[in-house]
Amino acid sequence: MKKSEWIWHNGELVPWEEARVHVLTHALHYGSSVFEGIRVYPTPGGSMVFRLQAHTQRMLDSAKIHRIRIPCSADEINAACRDVVVRNGLNNGAYIRPIAFRGYGDIGLAPPADHPVDVAVAAWEWGAYLGDEGLEKGVDVCVSSWQRVAPNTLPALAKAGGNYLASTLVSLEAKERGFVEGIALATDGTVSEGAGENIFLVRDGRLYTPPACASILTGITRDTVITLARALGLEIVEQSIPREMLYIADEMFLTGTAAEVTPVRSVDRLPVGNGGRGPVTQQLQDSFFGLFDGRTEDRWGWLEPVLPGGQNAGELAATR
């Protein structure tokens, strides 16, 4: 990780090394945290935060599901996200990580309603999560022996820290076996999602993706790709996907804030299509990344300036 200088922690900007928590913090013991990942992109109109409102709302929704009372409004979280980008001078793009977690207080499983909740926002430079080369040539993935959580066990729609223990097992197993990423199945044996990404298949010109009931996190990049695909006239099918459909897909790609839109070139060492990035995947990549270089019109209001008037974060940070 490339360190930045400042982190927003409970309403104050503190030096990166001083953003600390107590060892008896509730979230350390029970995973009682909710978080987001948000990207900032340099654009011809200045530094832009991508879908900030949607990310903040999902964080608040995740907290509501887990009964975590966040002591900040959406506006305060949004302002903190912008502030850490500006103060760290992240002019060439950034990854923002807001997190809310049950802090130091009661150590019981069911803490009282007034249990302290900490909120922090960090931002740093982070490139392509699955590798720059993977964006062009695709990545090799495997189907994991670990499954996604069953319905009515852990709420998959919440982006909660505890959920990612399962994702960690999926990703670790994949890397130990020589793959870039792992794909998890739902408890009924159908395809769910990657360790930290949603999955799309192309078959006979149609775009397929698992539905929300397949124990997936309904990703914001997933929603972005579905919207862009419809704008391009592509047919989208949200349905249960059998494992074997992975092996006969014409194309496949993964989506996520960190992964962006990354092609898959093989599954379980079987090539997907021609073993590289397919034309539909490239078309959607072009449309997605075109949002940030001006090729794709932002008709949906997804881009929000970090600073008014198109100022760059680095320029303002230098004046502070």
N, C-alpha and C positions, 0 to 999 in steps of 0.2 A: 504494500500500500504506500502510495506517495502522500506523505503527511502535508497537511496545510498548517496554517498558523493559529486559526481561531475556530472554536466550537461554541455554538449557542447552547447554553445549559441553564434551564430554569429562569429564563428571562435575561441572562447576562452573557456577553461574549467573554469567554475565558480562554487562556492559552491552551493549545491542543494537549499538551502534556499534563495539564491540571484538571481536565474534565474527568473526574473520578467519582466512583460510587463505593458505598460500604460493602464489605464482603457478605453481610447478611441482607443485602438487597433481595427483596422477594423474587424479582425476575431472574436472578442468578440461580435460584433454587428450583423454581417452578416454571420458568419460561413465560412468565406473565408480562409479555411485552407485545406491542404492535408497532409496526414500522412501515416505511415506504422507501422506494428508490425512485429518484426523479432525475432526469437529465436536463442539463443546460447546453444548448448548442449555439455556436457562433453562426450568425446569419448575416445577409447583406444589410439587414435593418438593425444590427446590434445583437447582443447576447439575449437569447430567448429561453425561458423555461417552458418545457414541453408538458402540457396538460397538468399544470400545477393544481388547479381546482379539483380535478378528478382524483388525483392522488391524495390530496388532503381529505376529501370526503370519504375515500375508502379507508383511510386511517381512522377517521372518526367512527365509521361504521364498524370496523374491526374492534375498536374499543368498546362500542356499545354491545356487540355480541358477547364480549368477554367481561362485561360489567366493570371496565376500567374507566374511571372518571377522569378524563383529561382536563386539567385546569386551565386550558387555553382554548380560545376560539379558533375557528378556521382562519380568520384574518390574521391573528397573531402568529399562527404557524406559518402561513404564507409569507408574512413579513420576515420571520426568522430565516426562512429558506433563502429569501432574497439577500438578507443581510450577510449571511455567512459567505455567499458567493462574492458579494461586493468586498467585504473586509479581507477576504483571502485573495482578491485580485485574480479570480479565475476567469480570465478574459477569453480563453480558448476552449471553453466548454468545461463542464463539471458534472460530477455525480453527487446528488444531495441525498443524505440519509436522515430523515426525521424519525425519531423513535420516542414512544411513550411507554413507561414501565412502572410497575409497582415498586416503590423504593424501599428504604429502610424503615421498618415499623414492626408490625405483627408478622411472625414467621409461619403462622398457620395457613392451611390450604385455603380457607375461606376468610380472607381478611375483612375487617369492618369497612363500612362505606367510607369512612374518613381516612383510610389508609393513604399515606403519601404517594403521590404519583409524580414521577419526574418526567420532564420532557427535554429532549436534546435534539439539536440539528447540526450535523457535520456536513462538510462538502470538500471534495478533493478531485484531482484529475484522475480519470479512469478510462482507459481505452476500451476496445472491444472485449467483452467478457470471455467469449470463446475464441479469441484470437483474430487479429486483422486478416490473416490468410484465410481463416474460416469463412469470413464474410464473402469472399470471392470463390474459393474452391470447395467450400463445404466442410463439414466435420463428420467424424465417425462416431456413431453412438451404439449403444446396446440396450436390450431390454433387461431391466434389473430384476433380481430375485426378490427385491423389496417392493411391496405394494403401497399404494396410497392408502390413506386412512379410510375406514369404512364410514358410510353415512351414520350420523347420530353418535359418532365417537368424538372426533375433533371437528369443529366447523371449518371446512376447507375454504369457504368464501372469505374467512378472516385471514389477513396477512399478519399472522402472529408468530412470535419467536419460537414457541414450542413446536409449531408445525414443522419447522425446518430441521428438526432432528431427523425426521424421516428423509427429507431431501438430502441431508448430509450423507446418510447411509447409501442412498442411490448414487450420488456423485462420487463418493469414495470408492465404492465397488467398481464403478465404471472406469475410473482412473487406474485402479489396481489391475484391471484387465486390459489396459492399454487403449481405452476409448476416451474421447473428449468429454462425453456426457452420457448419462443414463436416462432411460425412459421407464417410468413406472406405470404399471397396470392398475386399474381399479380392482376392487375385491371381487367383481364378477368376471375378471379376466379380460375386460375390454381395455383399450388404451385410455390412459388418463392424461399425463403430462410429463414433461422433463423434470429433472431435479429442481430447476428454478425457471422453467420456461413452459409456455404453452406450445402445442404442436399442431401443425397443419399438413395435410396431404393433398396432392393434386392427382386426380385419377380421371382420365377421359375428359379433361377440360374443366371438371368441377373441383371446387376447393372444399375439402372436408376438415372438420375440427370437432373434437369431443365437446359435448354439451356441459353446462354448469353442473348437472347432476352426476358427472363422472368424477367427482371428488377433485375438481380442478380449482385453482385460484383463477377467477375470471379476470385475466390480465388486462391492463389498460392498453398495452401495445397490441394485444390480441384484438381488442375492440377497435383500435386504430386500423389494423390490417383489414378487418372485416369491412369497415367503413370505406377504406380506400379501394378494396376489391369490388365492392358494389358500385362505386363511382366509375370503375374501369369496365363495368358490365360483366364481371365474373359471377358465376353462380356459387353461392355459399350454402353448404349443407352442414348443419350442426346435428350430429347423430352419434350413437354408439359406434365405435370403430373396433372391429376384431383385430387381434394382434397380427394375424397373417396379412392384413391389408397393408401393414408397414412394408412387407417384403415385395409387394406387387405395385406399390405406388409409382407413378410416373415422376413425381417430385415430392420433396418433403422439406419443411423448414421449421425452425424454432423461433419463437418471439418472446420478448421480455424487455424491460427497461434496460437491463444490463446487456442482454444478448442482442437487443435490437431485432433485426431480421437476419437470421443465420441459416444458410442452406445445410441440409443433411445429405451427405454423399453415400453413406452406407449405414445399414442397420444389422447388427450381429454379423458383420463382415460380408453381408450381401449388398451389392451396389444398388442404390436407388436410381432408377431410370438409367441414364447414361453414366452415372457415377460422378456427376458434377452438378453445378447449379443449373437448374432448368429455366426455360424461358418465362414461365409464369412467376417463379420465384424472383427472377431478375426484374421483371416488370413491377412487382410489388416492392422490391428493394428500391428501385428507381423512384417510385412514387413516394415511398416513406422518406428516404433521405432527401428527396426533392423538396420536402417541406422546409428543409434547413438551408438549401442553397438557392431557393427561388424557382425551381423547376415546377413544383407543385403548389398551386394556390391553396392557402390555408382558409378554406371555405367554412371551417368548423370552429374557428377561434381557439385553436389548440395552443398557439404560440403566444406567450405573454412576456413582454419586455422585463428583463431583470431591473432595468433602470428606465425612467422616462426619457423620451427624446432620443432613444437609440444610443445613449452613452454606453461605453464599454466598462465592465466591472473593473478592469485593471486600471483604467484612467481615473475612475473615482477613488479607488483604493489608494492610489498614489498621492491623492490630495489630502488624505486623512492623517 
